[in-house]
Amino acid sequence: MQRKVTRGIRDSDILPKVVDLPEFMPEAEFRKRFGGIGSPVYKRMMDDIERRIAALPLYR
């Protein structure tokens, strides 16, 4: 990892694409969309985020 960092890193090396992820939603919208933390829909979203992070070159 140190070698990768010394060669230089870009934002895209450490942060996944996030433009299509939901953010800043009121609680009512969150519950409507996800049903609550731990719901299958919420878990799928979290799994997608984890996959995006795991796919980044810096973390491989």
PDB file of N, H, CA, C and O in Angstrom:
ATOM      1  N   MET A   1       0.832  -1.183   0.000  1.00  0.00           N
ATOM      2  CA  MET A   1       0.000   0.000   0.000  1.00  0.00           C
ATOM      3  C   MET A   1       0.877   1.247   0.000  1.00  0.00           C
ATOM      4  O   MET A   1       0.572   2.225  -0.682  1.00  0.00           O
ATOM      5  N   GLN A   2       1.954   1.210   0.757  1.00  0.00           N
ATOM      6  H   GLN A   2       2.202   0.415   1.311  1.00  0.00           H
ATOM      7  CA  GLN A   2       2.832   2.377   0.819  1.00  0.00           C
ATOM      8  C   GLN A   2       3.370   2.722  -0.571  1.00  0.00           C
ATOM      9  O   GLN A   2       3.457   3.897  -0.929  1.00  0.00           O
ATOM     10  N   ARG A   3       3.731   1.705  -1.354  1.00  0.00           N
ATOM     11  H   ARG A   3       3.661   0.750  -1.064  1.00  0.00           H
ATOM     12  CA  ARG A   3       4.223   1.968  -2.707  1.00  0.00           C
ATOM     13  C   ARG A   3       3.155   2.628  -3.565  1.00  0.00           C
ATOM     14  O   ARG A   3       3.442   3.549  -4.329  1.00  0.00           O
ATOM     15  N   LYS A   4       1.928   2.153  -3.436  1.00  0.00           N
ATOM     16  H   LYS A   4       1.695   1.404  -2.815  1.00  0.00           H
ATOM     17  CA  LYS A   4       0.839   2.743  -4.215  1.00  0.00           C
ATOM     18  C   LYS A   4       0.642   4.209  -3.843  1.00  0.00           C
ATOM     19  O   LYS A   4       0.442   5.055  -4.714  1.00  0.00           O
ATOM     20  N   VAL A   5       0.697   4.502  -2.559  1.00  0.00           N
ATOM     21  H   VAL A   5       0.860   3.815  -1.851  1.00  0.00           H
ATOM     22  CA  VAL A   5       0.490   5.870  -2.095  1.00  0.00           C
ATOM     23  C   VAL A   5       1.633   6.772  -2.549  1.00  0.00           C
ATOM     24  O   VAL A   5       1.391   7.903  -2.970  1.00  0.00           O
ATOM     25  N   THR A   6       2.864   6.296  -2.471  1.00  0.00           N
ATOM     26  H   THR A   6       3.060   5.377  -2.128  1.00  0.00           H
ATOM     27  CA  THR A   6       3.994   7.134  -2.877  1.00  0.00           C
ATOM     28  C   THR A   6       3.997   7.411  -4.381  1.00  0.00           C
ATOM     29  O   THR A   6       4.559   8.413  -4.823  1.00  0.00           O
ATOM     30  N   ARG A   7       3.378   6.538  -5.165  1.00  0.00           N
ATOM     31  H   ARG A   7       2.921   5.724  -4.807  1.00  0.00           H
ATOM     32  CA  ARG A   7       3.277   6.784  -6.607  1.00  0.00           C
ATOM     33  C   ARG A   7       2.211   7.819  -6.911  1.00  0.00           C
ATOM     34  O   ARG A   7       2.144   8.349  -8.020  1.00  0.00           O
ATOM     35  N   GLY A   8       1.387   8.100  -5.934  1.00  0.00           N
ATOM     36  H   GLY A   8       1.441   7.669  -5.033  1.00  0.00           H
ATOM     37  CA  GLY A   8       0.321   9.079  -6.107  1.00  0.00           C
ATOM     38  C   GLY A   8      -1.031   8.397  -6.211  1.00  0.00           C
ATOM     39  O   GLY A   8      -1.181   7.371  -6.876  1.00  0.00           O
ATOM     40  N   ILE A   9      -1.992   8.977  -5.552  1.00  0.00           N
ATOM     41  H   ILE A   9      -1.870   9.809  -5.012  1.00  0.00           H
ATOM     42  CA  ILE A   9      -3.345   8.424  -5.607  1.00  0.00           C
ATOM     43  C   ILE A   9      -4.331   9.524  -5.987  1.00  0.00           C
ATOM     44  O   ILE A   9      -4.124  10.706  -5.713  1.00  0.00           O
ATOM     45  N   ARG A  10      -5.396   9.091  -6.620  1.00  0.00           N
ATOM     46  H   ARG A  10      -5.564   8.131  -6.842  1.00  0.00           H
ATOM     47  CA  ARG A  10      -6.484   9.995  -6.995  1.00  0.00           C
ATOM     48  C   ARG A  10      -7.674   9.689  -6.102  1.00  0.00           C
ATOM     49  O   ARG A  10      -7.713   8.644  -5.453  1.00  0.00           O
ATOM     50  N   ASP A  11      -8.629  10.580  -6.067  1.00  0.00           N
ATOM     51  H   ASP A  11      -8.598  11.429  -6.595  1.00  0.00           H
ATOM     52  CA  ASP A  11      -9.861  10.330  -5.305  1.00  0.00           C
ATOM     53  C   ASP A  11     -10.488   9.005  -5.717  1.00  0.00           C
ATOM     54  O   ASP A  11     -10.964   8.246  -4.873  1.00  0.00           O
ATOM     55  N   SER A  12     -10.485   8.733  -7.013  1.00  0.00           N
ATOM     56  H   SER A  12     -10.098   9.349  -7.698  1.00  0.00           H
ATOM     57  CA  SER A  12     -11.113   7.513  -7.528  1.00  0.00           C
ATOM     58  C   SER A  12     -10.380   6.247  -7.090  1.00  0.00           C
ATOM     59  O   SER A  12     -10.923   5.149  -7.216  1.00  0.00           O
ATOM     60  N   ASP A  13      -9.161   6.380  -6.581  1.00  0.00           N
ATOM     61  H   ASP A  13      -8.719   7.271  -6.479  1.00  0.00           H
ATOM     62  CA  ASP A  13      -8.427   5.234  -6.051  1.00  0.00           C
ATOM     63  C   ASP A  13      -8.919   4.832  -4.666  1.00  0.00           C
ATOM     64  O   ASP A  13      -8.772   3.679  -4.262  1.00  0.00           O
ATOM     65  N   ILE A  14      -9.494   5.771  -3.948  1.00  0.00           N
ATOM     66  H   ILE A  14      -9.613   6.708  -4.277  1.00  0.00           H
ATOM     67  CA  ILE A  14      -9.882   5.472  -2.561  1.00  0.00           C
ATOM     68  C   ILE A  14     -11.373   5.630  -2.284  1.00  0.00           C
ATOM     69  O   ILE A  14     -11.861   5.226  -1.229  1.00  0.00           O
ATOM     70  N   LEU A  15     -12.098   6.226  -3.245  1.00  0.00           N
ATOM     71  H   LEU A  15     -11.702   6.554  -4.102  1.00  0.00           H
ATOM     72  CA  LEU A  15     -13.540   6.430  -3.069  1.00  0.00           C
ATOM     73  C   LEU A  15     -14.291   5.843  -4.255  1.00  0.00           C
ATOM     74  O   LEU A  15     -13.960   6.138  -5.403  1.00  0.00           O
ATOM     75  N   PRO A  16     -15.303   5.013  -3.991  1.00  0.00           N
ATOM     76  CA  PRO A  16     -16.073   4.470  -5.110  1.00  0.00           C
ATOM     77  C   PRO A  16     -16.999   5.530  -5.705  1.00  0.00           C
ATOM     78  O   PRO A  16     -17.196   6.599  -5.128  1.00  0.00           O
ATOM     79  N   LYS A  17     -17.556   5.213  -6.861  1.00  0.00           N
ATOM     80  H   LYS A  17     -17.395   4.344  -7.330  1.00  0.00           H
ATOM     81  CA  LYS A  17     -18.548   6.080  -7.483  1.00  0.00           C
ATOM     82  C   LYS A  17     -19.742   6.189  -6.538  1.00  0.00           C
ATOM     83  O   LYS A  17     -20.259   5.173  -6.072  1.00  0.00           O
ATOM     84  N   VAL A  18     -20.178   7.402  -6.255  1.00  0.00           N
ATOM     85  H   VAL A  18     -19.758   8.227  -6.633  1.00  0.00           H
ATOM     86  CA  VAL A  18     -21.268   7.594  -5.302  1.00  0.00           C
ATOM     87  C   VAL A  18     -22.423   8.428  -5.854  1.00  0.00           C
ATOM     88  O   VAL A  18     -23.421   8.630  -5.163  1.00  0.00           O
ATOM     89  N   VAL A  19     -22.300   8.912  -7.084  1.00  0.00           N
ATOM     90  H   VAL A  19     -21.489   8.747  -7.646  1.00  0.00           H
ATOM     91  CA  VAL A  19     -23.321   9.817  -7.613  1.00  0.00           C
ATOM     92  C   VAL A  19     -24.702   9.180  -7.692  1.00  0.00           C
ATOM     93  O   VAL A  19     -25.709   9.888  -7.681  1.00  0.00           O
ATOM     94  N   ASP A  20     -24.764   7.858  -7.772  1.00  0.00           N
ATOM     95  H   ASP A  20     -23.946   7.283  -7.780  1.00  0.00           H
ATOM     96  CA  ASP A  20     -26.062   7.193  -7.874  1.00  0.00           C
ATOM     97  C   ASP A  20     -26.556   6.661  -6.527  1.00  0.00           C
ATOM     98  O   ASP A  20     -27.574   5.971  -6.473  1.00  0.00           O
ATOM     99  N   LEU A  21     -25.849   6.974  -5.447  1.00  0.00           N
ATOM    100  H   LEU A  21     -25.022   7.535  -5.491  1.00  0.00           H
ATOM    101  CA  LEU A  21     -26.263   6.520  -4.120  1.00  0.00           C
ATOM    102  C   LEU A  21     -27.166   7.564  -3.459  1.00  0.00           C
ATOM    103  O   LEU A  21     -26.957   8.766  -3.622  1.00  0.00           O
ATOM    104  N   PRO A  22     -28.162   7.099  -2.719  1.00  0.00           N
ATOM    105  CA  PRO A  22     -29.041   8.051  -2.035  1.00  0.00           C
ATOM    106  C   PRO A  22     -28.328   8.703  -0.851  1.00  0.00           C
ATOM    107  O   PRO A  22     -27.481   8.083  -0.207  1.00  0.00           O
ATOM    108  N   GLU A  23     -28.676   9.951  -0.575  1.00  0.00           N
ATOM    109  H   GLU A  23     -29.363  10.454  -1.099  1.00  0.00           H
ATOM    110  CA  GLU A  23     -28.093  10.635   0.573  1.00  0.00           C
ATOM    111  C   GLU A  23     -29.019  11.762   1.023  1.00  0.00           C
ATOM    112  O   GLU A  23     -29.891  12.208   0.278  1.00  0.00           O
ATOM    113  N   PHE A  24     -28.810  12.203   2.240  1.00  0.00           N
ATOM    114  H   PHE A  24     -28.101  11.840   2.846  1.00  0.00           H
ATOM    115  CA  PHE A  24     -29.535  13.351   2.806  1.00  0.00           C
ATOM    116  C   PHE A  24     -31.053  13.227   2.678  1.00  0.00           C
ATOM    117  O   PHE A  24     -31.724  14.189   2.303  1.00  0.00           O
ATOM    118  N   MET A  25     -31.595  12.051   2.986  1.00  0.00           N
ATOM    119  H   MET A  25     -31.050  11.269   3.290  1.00  0.00           H
ATOM    120  CA  MET A  25     -33.042  11.915   2.898  1.00  0.00           C
ATOM    121  C   MET A  25     -33.667  11.963   4.284  1.00  0.00           C
ATOM    122  O   MET A  25     -33.090  11.459   5.248  1.00  0.00           O
ATOM    123  N   PRO A  26     -34.820  12.557   4.383  1.00  0.00           N
ATOM    124  CA  PRO A  26     -35.524  12.592   5.665  1.00  0.00           C
ATOM    125  C   PRO A  26     -35.868  11.161   6.107  1.00  0.00           C
ATOM    126  O   PRO A  26     -35.928  10.241   5.291  1.00  0.00           O
ATOM    127  N   GLU A  27     -36.090  11.000   7.399  1.00  0.00           N
ATOM    128  H   GLU A  27     -36.041  11.747   8.062  1.00  0.00           H
ATOM    129  CA  GLU A  27     -36.373   9.671   7.940  1.00  0.00           C
ATOM    130  C   GLU A  27     -37.579   9.024   7.269  1.00  0.00           C
ATOM    131  O   GLU A  27     -37.561   7.824   6.993  1.00  0.00           O
ATOM    132  N   ALA A  28     -38.613   9.793   7.006  1.00  0.00           N
ATOM    133  H   ALA A  28     -38.628  10.767   7.229  1.00  0.00           H
ATOM    134  CA  ALA A  28     -39.806   9.232   6.366  1.00  0.00           C
ATOM    135  C   ALA A  28     -39.480   8.663   4.986  1.00  0.00           C
ATOM    136  O   ALA A  28     -39.962   7.590   4.622  1.00  0.00           O
ATOM    137  N   GLU A  29     -38.666   9.378   4.228  1.00  0.00           N
ATOM    138  H   GLU A  29     -38.275  10.250   4.523  1.00  0.00           H
ATOM    139  CA  GLU A  29     -38.256   8.898   2.899  1.00  0.00           C
ATOM    140  C   GLU A  29     -37.390   7.646   3.032  1.00  0.00           C
ATOM    141  O   GLU A  29     -37.538   6.700   2.258  1.00  0.00           O
ATOM    142  N   PHE A  30     -36.489   7.643   4.010  1.00  0.00           N
ATOM    143  H   PHE A  30     -36.369   8.411   4.638  1.00  0.00           H
ATOM    144  CA  PHE A  30     -35.637   6.474   4.246  1.00  0.00           C
ATOM    145  C   PHE A  30     -36.503   5.248   4.541  1.00  0.00           C
ATOM    146  O   PHE A  30     -36.293   4.183   3.959  1.00  0.00           O
ATOM    147  N   ARG A  31     -37.459   5.396   5.429  1.00  0.00           N
ATOM    148  H   ARG A  31     -37.630   6.261   5.901  1.00  0.00           H
ATOM    149  CA  ARG A  31     -38.334   4.267   5.788  1.00  0.00           C
ATOM    150  C   ARG A  31     -39.168   3.803   4.592  1.00  0.00           C
ATOM    151  O   ARG A  31     -39.387   2.606   4.408  1.00  0.00           O
ATOM    152  N   LYS A  32     -39.627   4.754   3.786  1.00  0.00           N
ATOM    153  H   LYS A  32     -39.449   5.726   3.936  1.00  0.00           H
ATOM    154  CA  LYS A  32     -40.401   4.407   2.598  1.00  0.00           C
ATOM    155  C   LYS A  32     -39.542   3.625   1.612  1.00  0.00           C
ATOM    156  O   LYS A  32     -39.989   2.640   1.024  1.00  0.00           O
ATOM    157  N   ARG A  33     -38.318   4.072   1.442  1.00  0.00           N
ATOM    158  H   ARG A  33     -37.954   4.872   1.919  1.00  0.00           H
ATOM    159  CA  ARG A  33     -37.426   3.469   0.448  1.00  0.00           C
ATOM    160  C   ARG A  33     -36.798   2.170   0.923  1.00  0.00           C
ATOM    161  O   ARG A  33     -36.690   1.211   0.158  1.00  0.00           O
ATOM    162  N   PHE A  34     -36.381   2.138   2.187  1.00  0.00           N
ATOM    163  H   PHE A  34     -36.469   2.917   2.808  1.00  0.00           H
ATOM    164  CA  PHE A  34     -35.635   0.985   2.689  1.00  0.00           C
ATOM    165  C   PHE A  34     -36.385   0.156   3.726  1.00  0.00           C
ATOM    166  O   PHE A  34     -36.040  -1.005   3.945  1.00  0.00           O
ATOM    167  N   GLY A  35     -37.385   0.716   4.357  1.00  0.00           N
ATOM    168  H   GLY A  35     -37.665   1.659   4.179  1.00  0.00           H
ATOM    169  CA  GLY A  35     -38.121  -0.026   5.364  1.00  0.00           C
ATOM    170  C   GLY A  35     -37.431  -0.068   6.715  1.00  0.00           C
ATOM    171  O   GLY A  35     -37.994  -0.591   7.676  1.00  0.00           O
ATOM    172  N   GLY A  36     -36.246   0.463   6.804  1.00  0.00           N
ATOM    173  H   GLY A  36     -35.789   0.888   6.023  1.00  0.00           H
ATOM    174  CA  GLY A  36     -35.505   0.475   8.063  1.00  0.00           C
ATOM    175  C   GLY A  36     -34.164  -0.222   7.936  1.00  0.00           C
ATOM    176  O   GLY A  36     -33.920  -0.974   6.993  1.00  0.00           O
ATOM    177  N   ILE A  37     -33.310   0.040   8.892  1.00  0.00           N
ATOM    178  H   ILE A  37     -33.508   0.651   9.659  1.00  0.00           H
ATOM    179  CA  ILE A  37     -31.986  -0.578   8.924  1.00  0.00           C
ATOM    180  C   ILE A  37     -32.160  -2.077   9.169  1.00  0.00           C
ATOM    181  O   ILE A  37     -32.918  -2.492  10.045  1.00  0.00           O
ATOM    182  N   GLY A  38     -31.458  -2.864   8.395  1.00  0.00           N
ATOM    183  H   GLY A  38     -30.842  -2.527   7.683  1.00  0.00           H
ATOM    184  CA  GLY A  38     -31.544  -4.309   8.532  1.00  0.00           C
ATOM    185  C   GLY A  38     -32.524  -4.966   7.576  1.00  0.00           C
ATOM    186  O   GLY A  38     -32.559  -6.192   7.476  1.00  0.00           O
ATOM    187  N   SER A  39     -33.318  -4.171   6.874  1.00  0.00           N
ATOM    188  H   SER A  39     -33.289  -3.175   6.956  1.00  0.00           H
ATOM    189  CA  SER A  39     -34.257  -4.748   5.909  1.00  0.00           C
ATOM    190  C   SER A  39     -33.479  -5.320   4.723  1.00  0.00           C
ATOM    191  O   SER A  39     -32.333  -4.928   4.500  1.00  0.00           O
ATOM    192  N   PRO A  40     -34.070  -6.229   3.968  1.00  0.00           N
ATOM    193  CA  PRO A  40     -33.382  -6.778   2.792  1.00  0.00           C
ATOM    194  C   PRO A  40     -32.960  -5.705   1.782  1.00  0.00           C
ATOM    195  O   PRO A  40     -31.872  -5.785   1.212  1.00  0.00           O
ATOM    196  N   VAL A  41     -33.813  -4.708   1.561  1.00  0.00           N
ATOM    197  H   VAL A  41     -34.697  -4.643   2.024  1.00  0.00           H
ATOM    198  CA  VAL A  41     -33.473  -3.636   0.616  1.00  0.00           C
ATOM    199  C   VAL A  41     -32.261  -2.847   1.123  1.00  0.00           C
ATOM    200  O   VAL A  41     -31.347  -2.539   0.358  1.00  0.00           O
ATOM    201  N   TYR A  42     -32.265  -2.527   2.408  1.00  0.00           N
ATOM    202  H   TYR A  42     -33.007  -2.777   3.029  1.00  0.00           H
ATOM    203  CA  TYR A  42     -31.142  -1.801   3.006  1.00  0.00           C
ATOM    204  C   TYR A  42     -29.870  -2.644   2.918  1.00  0.00           C
ATOM    205  O   TYR A  42     -28.805  -2.129   2.577  1.00  0.00           O
ATOM    206  N   LYS A  43     -29.980  -3.932   3.224  1.00  0.00           N
ATOM    207  H   LYS A  43     -30.845  -4.351   3.501  1.00  0.00           H
ATOM    208  CA  LYS A  43     -28.806  -4.811   3.185  1.00  0.00           C
ATOM    209  C   LYS A  43     -28.236  -4.894   1.773  1.00  0.00           C
ATOM    210  O   LYS A  43     -27.018  -4.903   1.598  1.00  0.00           O
ATOM    211  N   ARG A  44     -29.105  -4.954   0.764  1.00  0.00           N
ATOM    212  H   ARG A  44     -30.095  -4.947   0.906  1.00  0.00           H
ATOM    213  CA  ARG A  44     -28.609  -4.980  -0.620  1.00  0.00           C
ATOM    214  C   ARG A  44     -27.844  -3.702  -0.954  1.00  0.00           C
ATOM    215  O   ARG A  44     -26.810  -3.751  -1.619  1.00  0.00           O
ATOM    216  N   MET A  45     -28.348  -2.563  -0.496  1.00  0.00           N
ATOM    217  H   MET A  45     -29.189  -2.523   0.044  1.00  0.00           H
ATOM    218  CA  MET A  45     -27.654  -1.295  -0.740  1.00  0.00           C
ATOM    219  C   MET A  45     -26.288  -1.301  -0.060  1.00  0.00           C
ATOM    220  O   MET A  45     -25.288  -0.907  -0.660  1.00  0.00           O
ATOM    221  N   MET A  46     -26.250  -1.748   1.187  1.00  0.00           N
ATOM    222  H   MET A  46     -27.062  -2.069   1.674  1.00  0.00           H
ATOM    223  CA  MET A  46     -24.977  -1.802   1.914  1.00  0.00           C
ATOM    224  C   MET A  46     -24.002  -2.779   1.254  1.00  0.00           C
ATOM    225  O   MET A  46     -22.806  -2.499   1.173  1.00  0.00           O
ATOM    226  N   ASP A  47     -24.503  -3.913   0.786  1.00  0.00           N
ATOM    227  H   ASP A  47     -25.474  -4.140   0.851  1.00  0.00           H
ATOM    228  CA  ASP A  47     -23.655  -4.881   0.087  1.00  0.00           C
ATOM    229  C   ASP A  47     -23.079  -4.285  -1.189  1.00  0.00           C
ATOM    230  O   ASP A  47     -21.916  -4.519  -1.518  1.00  0.00           O
ATOM    231  N   ASP A  48     -23.891  -3.515  -1.908  1.00  0.00           N
ATOM    232  H   ASP A  48     -24.836  -3.325  -1.641  1.00  0.00           H
ATOM    233  CA  ASP A  48     -23.416  -2.852  -3.124  1.00  0.00           C
ATOM    234  C   ASP A  48     -22.291  -1.875  -2.796  1.00  0.00           C
ATOM    235  O   ASP A  48     -21.280  -1.832  -3.498  1.00  0.00           O
ATOM    236  N   ILE A  49     -22.461  -1.100  -1.748  1.00  0.00           N
ATOM    237  H   ILE A  49     -23.282  -1.134  -1.178  1.00  0.00           H
ATOM    238  CA  ILE A  49     -21.426  -0.147  -1.338  1.00  0.00           C
ATOM    239  C   ILE A  49     -20.149  -0.877  -0.957  1.00  0.00           C
ATOM    240  O   ILE A  49     -19.056  -0.457  -1.339  1.00  0.00           O
ATOM    241  N   GLU A  50     -20.275  -1.962  -0.209  1.00  0.00           N
ATOM    242  H   GLU A  50     -21.162  -2.303   0.101  1.00  0.00           H
ATOM    243  CA  GLU A  50     -19.095  -2.748   0.183  1.00  0.00           C
ATOM    244  C   GLU A  50     -18.392  -3.326  -1.042  1.00  0.00           C
ATOM    245  O   GLU A  50     -17.162  -3.354  -1.086  1.00  0.00           O
ATOM    246  N   ARG A  51     -19.153  -3.789  -2.040  1.00  0.00           N
ATOM    247  H   ARG A  51     -20.152  -3.766  -2.004  1.00  0.00           H
ATOM    248  CA  ARG A  51     -18.545  -4.313  -3.277  1.00  0.00           C
ATOM    249  C   ARG A  51     -17.792  -3.210  -4.015  1.00  0.00           C
ATOM    250  O   ARG A  51     -16.701  -3.436  -4.537  1.00  0.00           O
ATOM    251  N   ARG A  52     -18.377  -2.025  -4.054  1.00  0.00           N
ATOM    252  H   ARG A  52     -19.264  -1.842  -3.630  1.00  0.00           H
ATOM    253  CA  ARG A  52     -17.706  -0.909  -4.725  1.00  0.00           C
ATOM    254  C   ARG A  52     -16.366  -0.599  -4.045  1.00  0.00           C
ATOM    255  O   ARG A  52     -15.358  -0.377  -4.717  1.00  0.00           O
ATOM    256  N   ILE A  53     -16.365  -0.587  -2.737  1.00  0.00           N
ATOM    257  H   ILE A  53     -17.183  -0.767  -2.191  1.00  0.00           H
ATOM    258  CA  ILE A  53     -15.135  -0.305  -2.010  1.00  0.00           C
ATOM    259  C   ILE A  53     -14.114  -1.407  -2.246  1.00  0.00           C
ATOM    260  O   ILE A  53     -12.946  -1.125  -2.513  1.00  0.00           O
ATOM    261  N   ALA A  54     -14.540  -2.648  -2.151  1.00  0.00           N
ATOM    262  H   ALA A  54     -15.489  -2.877  -1.934  1.00  0.00           H
ATOM    263  CA  ALA A  54     -13.624  -3.783  -2.344  1.00  0.00           C
ATOM    264  C   ALA A  54     -13.026  -3.805  -3.740  1.00  0.00           C
ATOM    265  O   ALA A  54     -11.929  -4.332  -3.928  1.00  0.00           O
ATOM    266  N   ALA A  55     -13.716  -3.249  -4.714  1.00  0.00           N
ATOM    267  H   ALA A  55     -14.606  -2.822  -4.561  1.00  0.00           H
ATOM    268  CA  ALA A  55     -13.224  -3.258  -6.096  1.00  0.00           C
ATOM    269  C   ALA A  55     -12.194  -2.176  -6.385  1.00  0.00           C
ATOM    270  O   ALA A  55     -11.564  -2.196  -7.443  1.00  0.00           O
ATOM    271  N   LEU A  56     -12.013  -1.243  -5.477  1.00  0.00           N
ATOM    272  H   LEU A  56     -12.524  -1.227  -4.619  1.00  0.00           H
ATOM    273  CA  LEU A  56     -11.052  -0.162  -5.705  1.00  0.00           C
ATOM    274  C   LEU A  56      -9.625  -0.707  -5.719  1.00  0.00           C
ATOM    275  O   LEU A  56      -9.264  -1.547  -4.895  1.00  0.00           O
ATOM    276  N   PRO A  57      -8.817  -0.220  -6.662  1.00  0.00           N
ATOM    277  CA  PRO A  57      -7.451  -0.728  -6.774  1.00  0.00           C
ATOM    278  C   PRO A  57      -6.636  -0.632  -5.471  1.00  0.00           C
ATOM    279  O   PRO A  57      -5.866  -1.539  -5.155  1.00  0.00           O
ATOM    280  N   LEU A  58      -6.801   0.426  -4.746  1.00  0.00           N
ATOM    281  H   LEU A  58      -7.427   1.162  -5.002  1.00  0.00           H
ATOM    282  CA  LEU A  58      -6.010   0.616  -3.527  1.00  0.00           C
ATOM    283  C   LEU A  58      -6.298  -0.453  -2.474  1.00  0.00           C
ATOM    284  O   LEU A  58      -5.423  -0.785  -1.673  1.00  0.00           O
ATOM    285  N   TYR A  59      -7.509  -0.989  -2.469  1.00  0.00           N
ATOM    286  H   TYR A  59      -8.219  -0.720  -3.119  1.00  0.00           H
ATOM    287  CA  TYR A  59      -7.891  -1.967  -1.455  1.00  0.00           C
ATOM    288  C   TYR A  59      -7.702  -3.407  -1.886  1.00  0.00           C
ATOM    289  O   TYR A  59      -7.950  -4.322  -1.100  1.00  0.00           O
ATOM    290  N   ARG A  60      -7.269  -3.627  -3.113  1.00  0.00           N
ATOM    291  H   ARG A  60      -7.067  -2.884  -3.751  1.00  0.00           H
ATOM    292  CA  ARG A  60      -7.035  -5.001  -3.578  1.00  0.00           C
ATOM    293  C   ARG A  60      -5.686  -5.485  -3.170  1.00  0.00           C
ATOM    294  O   ARG A  60      -5.318  -6.619  -3.475  1.00  0.00           O
TER     295      ARG A  60
END
